[in-house]
Amino acid sequence: QVQLVESGGGFVQPGGSLRLSCAASRSIFSLYTMGWYRQASGKQREWVAHITTGDKTSYTPSVKGRFTISRDNAKNTVYLQMNSLKAEETAVYYCNAILGGSTIWGQGTHVTVSS
C-alpha cells in the first residue's frame, strides 16, 4: 500500500507563489494517477488538479493558468506549482493516488494566503 506525504505549504502573500510536493513510499508510483485537493475551513474538500500516468493534466477552472501539476516518477513525487495565489485559496492541500478502485490520501499541508 502506497503512503503519501505532502510538504511545501506555508504562509504567502496574495499574488505570491508556492510549490507543494507529495512523496510516495512505493516504487510503483508511476502506475498511479495523482491528484491535488484542498479544503478550506468550514468547506468541503475541493478537487484542484490531476495528472495521469501518461502526464495528461486536468485542472479546476479557478486555477487553470496559474497552477501546474507535474510528476517525477524517478523520485516518486508529484508537485503542485501555485502562482498568483489568492486569499480565498487558503486551505489544507492534500494529494491523492488512484489505481483502479483504490484511492490513497496524504495527511495534508497547510497553505495560508494573507497580507
Summary of the structure (lengths in Angstrom):
residues: 115
radius of gyration: 13.3
end to end distance: 40.2
largest distance: 41.8
contacts: 341
relative contact order: 0.32
helix: 8%
strand: 53%
